[in-house]
Amino acid sequence: MSKSRIEAFTDAVIAIVMTLLVLELHVPEAATWSAFSEVGHKFLIYFISFISLAIYWNNHHHLFQSVHKVDGLVLWANNFLVLMMTLFPFVTAWVGDHPLDWPPQALYGLVILGTDIAYYLLVRALIHANGSDSRVARLFNHYPKSYLSIASAAIALLAGKLIAPIAVLVINFLVLLLWFIPEKKVEKTI
């Protein structure tokens, strides 16, 4: 199978998910800053989720630029990643409605953790399909950002339970800053 089919499918799903995110934002009741401030937290969680999805999309693009072969394992790993990303509109809306409550924050954190794990599994599947001496293996076989993201998502859940539910969102936002900076070795190689 051509890798371009997986890329096109994933691009389409991410575009739809990003569109669904914005549909959860509702116009304030009045045309005042005060009215906006009442729903401003929903805009903030929308922004965080949108940036998260954009980062996943950028990294998915870079990842597939480094491969030549895909197989059934890659297809299933990619579908797991897509599944996790399609949950973003639901958890974003729930956190938007209840930003300080544990269950919505916990589920949001679990979706982030699941998406990070799915991305990691996709990398492993692509390395398996392309070989241990392939470009994807050289670039992503030992990729500290992935390990740090998975660990941070788990820590965020623990901090959210033990300290305050909002810690899930805060810690995961801080991890976004790490991913926002492009990886030099990947951009140079690709």
Disulfide bonds with the S-S distance in Angstrom:
none
